[in-house]
Amino acid sequence: MQSGTQLVTDASPRTSQPARQPAPAPRRRRGKGLLTTVNVLIGVLLAYLVVFPLGILIYSSFKDSELKLPFQVPGFTIDNFIKIFESHRLAEVALNSLIFVVGTVAVALLISVSMAYLFERTDIPGKRFLAPSVLAPMAVPATVLAVAWVLAANPANGPIAIAIEKVFGVSVDIYSLPGMFLVAGIFGVPSMYIMLSPTFARLNQEFEEAAATSGAGWFTRTRKVVLPLTVPAITASAMMLVVIALEEFAIPAILGTPNQIFVFSSLVQNALQPPSGEANYGQASAYGVLLVVLSLVMIAVYRRQTRESHRFKVVSGKGYRPTPVKLGKWRFPVATVVSLYVLVAIIVPILTLIWTSLTPFLQPISLKNAGQLSFANYKTIFTDPSLTHALLNTLVISVVTATLTAAFGFWLALASSRGGRVGRTLFDMSFLVFAIPSVVLGVAVLFLYLFIPIPVYGTVWIIVIALTTRYIPRGSRMIQTALLQLDGGLEEVGRVSGASSGTVLRRVVFPLAFPSISRTWLWVFANALGELPIALLLSNSDNRTVVVLLWDMIGESANYPEASALAVLLLALSAVSVWWVNRRGYQQHV
């Protein structure tokens, strides 16, 4: 008995040992110290990438630097703003911008709401083919889409313009405000559709069934039940598209410049790179500041709408199962209309682009001209040393930008989800970049590196810095979504096992978040390939990219066959990248 009692008393201290093991105080302090260090470094980087360029832009807007750099002019003045507000051009550009933005949102909203409803709520046939087709403009850079529409809808030999004139007797002018917002609206459909489709997919069918039981027809149910419940999502996506349309540059520049139709974004670029060659830095900066203010207002409205969306939650309970609305006799007519949209808006312009890339000069699509098709334009651009140089620059810029954005985005998302209130505040600060149109960001970065003694001006690295700044907010939010889904218990197990915070981050968090990080990398790579305004403002003969070379071919030589071949090359690179992004996204959910 004694020995047994002694055994128990000896064993009791050992059984109580594990209770004292979790997270020693020094290790917890080291973890907090690491997060504090991360937050400080993120704050410094955000200030460097965002606050400094914006400060330089505002500084430049108060300088009378019509022909000089802002740092070469003493004193401050508000003359740039006075000249803008006194100029008759402001009213014209403001009206053009308003029409362009409203028209773009209206076109995109009409198409995307219709498609989201049809694909998510009805039994429309051919959904597996039609839904990805509607999203196809995601794979087409805006510059390429604008060139494709110029070729497809120009009044001289564009197949769309010729067909409309023959059928309806109406002449089409793609070089106009309606042409600009039509193309921009089509380009905006995929992003708006992606934002709206989950809302329509989750909408509870019981509300419509209750209305139908009361005798309401389909139109009444849609108008009084479906649309009111989806208003927050529609409004939020519309506000975001307003910001995107305000900063859109390639489409209004390519379609509007021939007839001197300017919006704010193209006017900023025109002030910096005018045909006369005499830049007006102060006025360009003032226009940029006004554009940032407009974007900030739209961003504020957008964030308010998304905060209030909880009031319209309509899905609850595990028993919820959405059932499709039966289109009945309208199934095939509706599918035909959607197919016609895909044909006219996407397929015909792209086919016209490919056709033109194979022709020796601009000519209509016809069997009679098919005998003149060749790969001569492709041979010309591939043997051009400037293309090889531009292609290498484009790949370096896209790869490095994607890598830096994914790395910093992961860092920023980690601070937001694990770094407490300070981390979340820094994460929210990065949202400010959304309010800086790309053309304005290009101007701000240009002035910054003309001022500070860092030798990146005229190199690919200045474009990398600007693009990384541009894509950090979106990239960090894509990664944050994955981090918020990770169970904190996985990290706690690692710490209880004796692993340091760095080891847990490297061995647990990073591997689990890697699919989202890699998808972010691919998304940034695909978008950086076709980014025009930043590359155009920051490029010279040494760091030109493929999209800038395409711009030069159209604007300087108007050599559309060779430009089309280059556009097809850019389209192929972008399409493969977007396809890979979507493939990775699909694999993540399988």
Stockholm file with secondary structure:
# STOCKHOLM 1.0

chainA/1-590         MQSGTQLVTDASPRTSQPARQPAPAPRRRRGKGLLTTVNVLIGVLLAYLVVFPLGILIYSSFKDSELKLPFQVPGFTIDNFIKIFESHRLAEVALNSLIFVVGTVAVALLISVSMAYLFERTDIPGKRFLAPSVLAPMAVPATVLAVAWVLAANPANGPIAIAIEKVFGVSVDIYSLPGMFLVAGIFGVPSMYIMLSPTFARLNQEFEEAAATSGAGWFTRTRKVVLPLTVPAITASAMMLVVIALEEFAIPAILGTPNQIFVFSSLVQNALQPPSGEANYGQASAYGVLLVVLSLVMIAVYRRQTRESHRFKVVSGKGYRPTPVKLGKWRFPVATVVSLYVLVAIIVPILTLIWTSLTPFLQPISLKNAGQLSFANYKTIFTDPSLTHALLNTLVISVVTATLTAAFGFWLALASSRGGRVGRTLFDMSFLVFAIPSVVLGVAVLFLYLFIPIPVYGTVWIIVIALTTRYIPRGSRMIQTALLQLDGGLEEVGRVSGASSGTVLRRVVFPLAFPSISRTWLWVFANALGELPIALLLSNSDNRTVVVLLWDMIGESANYPEASALAVLLLALSAVSVWWVNRRGYQQHV
#=GR chainA/1-590 SS CHHHHHHHHHHHHHHTGGGGCSCCHHHHHHHHHHHHHHHHHHHHHHIIIIIHHHHHHHHHHTSCCSSSCGGGSCSCCSHHHHHHHHCHHHHHHHHHHHHHHHHHHHHHHHHHHHHHHHHHHBCCTTHHHHHHHHTGGGGSCHHHHHHHHHHHHCTTTCHHHHHHHHHHCCCCCSSSHHHHHHHHHHHHHHHHHHHHHHHHHHCCHHHHHHHHHTTCCHHHHIIIIIHHHHHHHHHHHHHHHHHHHHHCCHHHHHHHGGGTCCCHHHHHHHHHSCTTSCCCHHHHHHHHHHHHHHHHHHHHHHHHHHHGGGGGCCCCSTTCCCCCBCCGGGHHHHHHHHHHHHIIIIIHHHHHHHHHHTSSSCCCCCSTTGGGCCSHHHHHHHTCHHHHHHHHHHHHHHHHHHHHHHHHHHHHHHHHHHSHHHHHHHHHHGGGGGGSCHHHHHHHHHHHHHHSSCTTTTSHHHHHHHHHHHHHHHHHHHHHHHHHTSCHHHHHHHHHTTCCHHHHIIIIIHHHHHHHHHHHHHHHHHHHHTCCHHHHHHCCTTTCCHHHHHHHIIIIICCHHHHHHHHHHHHHHHHHHHHHHHHHHHHHHC
#=GC SS_cons         CHHHHHHHHHHHHHHTGGGGCSCCHHHHHHHHHHHHHHHHHHHHHHIIIIIHHHHHHHHHHTSCCSSSCGGGSCSCCSHHHHHHHHCHHHHHHHHHHHHHHHHHHHHHHHHHHHHHHHHHHBCCTTHHHHHHHHTGGGGSCHHHHHHHHHHHHCTTTCHHHHHHHHHHCCCCCSSSHHHHHHHHHHHHHHHHHHHHHHHHHHCCHHHHHHHHHTTCCHHHHIIIIIHHHHHHHHHHHHHHHHHHHHHCCHHHHHHHGGGTCCCHHHHHHHHHSCTTSCCCHHHHHHHHHHHHHHHHHHHHHHHHHHHGGGGGCCCCSTTCCCCCBCCGGGHHHHHHHHHHHHIIIIIHHHHHHHHHHTSSSCCCCCSTTGGGCCSHHHHHHHTCHHHHHHHHHHHHHHHHHHHHHHHHHHHHHHHHHHSHHHHHHHHHHGGGGGGSCHHHHHHHHHHHHHHSSCTTTTSHHHHHHHHHHHHHHHHHHHHHHHHHTSCHHHHHHHHHTTCCHHHHIIIIIHHHHHHHHHHHHHHHHHHHHTCCHHHHHHCCTTTCCHHHHHHHIIIIICCHHHHHHHHHHHHHHHHHHHHHHHHHHHHHHC
//
